[in-house]
Amino acid sequence: METVGAYEAKTHLPKLLERVIKGERITITKHGVPVAVLQPPLPSRKTDPRKVITELREFREKNTLKELSIRDMIEEGRR
């Protein structure tokens, strides 16, 4: 991992971003102290919407409001 000073990072940000796109990690320092790391984002995991809906339904079945209504909770929060 390469280290770059804050001034150089500011001056050459587009070039640094191109290197990050290619997979490099670059540490940005200020007065020799690391303050940030430029790195590619973690790969996003796509979740199947049907699985999410099923999990929400299961959660809703296990967790009820009993006698409380949403309106009662809103009013209680305003006190």
Stockholm file with secondary structure:
# STOCKHOLM 1.0

chainA/1-79         METVGAYEAKTHLPKLLERVIKGERITITKHGVPVAVLQPPLPSRKTDPRKVITELREFREKNTLKELSIRDMIEEGRR
#=GR chainA/1-79 SS CEEEEHHHHHHTHHHHHHHHHTTCCEEEEETTEEEEEECCCCCCCCCCHHHHHHHHHHHHHHCCCTTCCHHHHHHHHTC
#=GC SS_cons        CEEEEHHHHHHTHHHHHHHHHTTCCEEEEETTEEEEEECCCCCCCCCCHHHHHHHHHHHHHHCCCTTCCHHHHHHHHTC
//
